[in-house]
């Protein structure tokens, strides 16, 4: 079985309290740590990779992001999906080529820009073009940004999700959806649902799974925890009180 087929299979047939948990490596070293811990697959966070490269979230040049992702892929023998934000303005064919060259099995693609939410019909059409170019070679996780853009009505997220699944998305990701609306979202969305969690805080992965999450990711949360741990060590070495 290919890596992408194995990755796709991980999203299906799971018990409600056993969602797929995908840690987010930000470099090769962190990827090895997660793979050696036994996780069957990984999903890079764009914000975490940006921090490791010295950029603000959303400001990483495409070439540097793809190169960083490729280093992560080479470091481990488990499937890796990549957060490539909004696709960096690349045409679907070039985007797919760049992803395959990096060696990933899938990607996150978000439906907003710095200016706001994209038109859902236009974004669905673009996703369909990505799907056509990728065939079955990539697992497409369509991020839905309504909640982070101040649109609190679950119906808006469900409507976008339906359009994106119809366009060929394998999974939908209503980022920052309130826990209380997860059962409603899960009932209204056909296919796997990605939920972001805060490591060590809030509901456990099993609890989120029971509420409707098919898979759990952490955004840049793990990278920020590691950064905080390094900061505390540095302050102790410098003889300063830790925060």
N, C-alpha and C positions, 0 to 999 in steps of 0.2 A: 504494500500500500504506500502511495506517495505521501510526502509530508502534508500536502494540502488536503488530501483525502482523509488522512488521519486527523488533521486539525478540524475539518468539517464534522467528522464523526463524533468528536469530543463534545459537540454542542447538542447532540440529540440522544434521546433515550435515557436521560439522567433522572434520578429520583428528585422530587421537589426540594429535599433538604440537602442536595448534593450538587450545587451549581458548579460549573467550570470556573476555577479560580486561576486567574492569569496575572502573576506579578509583572511589574513594569520595570525592566532593566533600563538603565540610562547609559551604560557602557559595557564593554566586554567583561570586565571583572565582576560587576553586579550580575550580569547574565549567567556567568558560571556559578555564582553562589546560588541563584534560584534553581538552575538546572540540577546542580548537585544535591539540592534539598529534595528533589523528586518531582517537581512540577512538570507536567507533561507538555506544556507549551508556555510561551511568554508573549507579552504584548508591550511594545515600547510606548512610553508616553512622550509626546512631542515636547511638553514643557520640561520634563526631566532631562531629556537629551539636550534641549536648548541650554539648560543650566550647566550641564557638563561641558558644553562647548563655549560657554561664556556669553550666551545671548539671552535676551529677554524672550519670554514665551511669545511665539508667533513671529519672531524676527530671524529665525535661522535660515540662511540661504539653502535652497533646495539641494545643491551639490553637497554641502556639508551634512545635511540631514541624511541623505541617501548613503553617504560614505560612513557615517556613524552607525547607521542601521546595518550596513553590510559587515562592519566589524563585529557587531553583536551576533549576527547570524553565524559568522565564521567561528565564533568562540564556543558555540554549543551545538549539541546534536539533537535538539528538540525543535519543533516548529516555532517560528517567530512571526508575529503579525506586527505591523508598523503603523503608528499614528502619523499620517502625512498631512494632517490639518485639512486645508481645502484643496489640496492637490497642486499648490504652488503655481497656478495658472497654466499648467501643462495640458496639452491636448490629451484626450483619453488614450490614444495609442502610445504617446511618449510616456505618459504616466505609468501605464502598464509595463512598458519596456523597462523603465527605471526600477520599478518594484521587483520585477523578475530578475533583473541584473543584480539587485541587492540580495536576492535569495529568500525573500519573505514569502509566506504562504497567504497573507491577507493584509488588509489595511483598514484603518478608520478614515472616513471621509466626512467632513462636517458640513452643515448646511447654513453657515453664516460666515460673514466677513466682519472686518472692523466696523463697517458701516451698518451692519444689522443682518437680519435673517434674509436668506435668499428666497426667491419665489419658489414655492414647492414644486410646481409643475416643471419649471425650467431645470431645477436641480434634479428632479426625477428623470428628465430626459437625458441630462448629462450622465447620471448614474447608469442609465440603460446603455449609453455608449461605452462607458467603462466596462460594463458587464460583457458587452458584445466583444470588445477587444480582448478581455481576459479569458473568456470562456469559463472553463472549470478550473483554471490555473490559480485563481485567487479567491479568497473568502472576503467578501465585502461587508464591512460593518458600517452602516449608515448612521452617523451621529445626528441627533435631533436636538437643536439648540434653543427650542422655544422657552424652556424653563430658565435657562441662563440669560435669556433676552427679555425676561419679564412677562412672558405670556404664560399665565398660570393655568389656563383652561386645559385639562387633559385631552379634550377633543381635538385641540390643535395639534398636539403631538401624535395622537392616534391617526389623524388624517394624513399627516406627513408620513408616518410609518407605513400606512397602507400604500401610499403612492411609491415609496421607496422599495418596498417588498415587491410590488408589481413590476418595478423597473429592474429587479434582479438582485436586490440586496439579500445577503444570507442572514443578516442579523441587524437589529436596530438598537440604537443606543440613545435613549432619551436622557441625556446627561443632566444631573441635578434634579431629576424628578423626585418630589417628596415621597418619602417612604409610604405615607398614608394612601397615595394614589397608585402605588405599584400594582395592587390586585386589579384595579380598573384598567390600567394600561395593559397588563398581561392578558386580560380577557378580550381586549380590543385589538391586539396585535397578533398577527399570524406569524409564527416563527420565533426564534430565540430573541431574548431581550437582554442586553448588556446593562448592568447597573454599576455605577461607580461607588466605591466604599472608601471610608477613611480607615487606614490600618490602625487597629487597636481601639477604635472608637465606634459608637453606634451599634446597630444590629450586626450580628455575626453573619458570615457568608451563608450558613445554614438557614438563619432567620430570613435573610434576604431571598434565598431560594424559595422558601415556603411562601413568601409574598409574591413571587412571580419572576424573580431573576433567573435567567438561564446561565448567565456567566457574570463573573465579578472581576472588575479591574479597579485600579487604584489611582489612575492619573499619575501626577508627580508625587503622590503622598509618600511613597517609600524612599524616593530620592531625597525629599525634604527631611524625612526622619534621619537618614544617614548623614545629611549635611549638618543637622542639629547635633548629632552625636559627635561628629568631628569638631564642631565649634566648641562643644563642652570640653573635649579633650584638649583643644588648643588653649582654651582659657585656663585650664588647670596647669598646663605646661608653662604658661606665661605668668602663673602666680596670681591670676585674677579669680574672683568668685564667679562661679557659674550662675547662669540665669535660671 
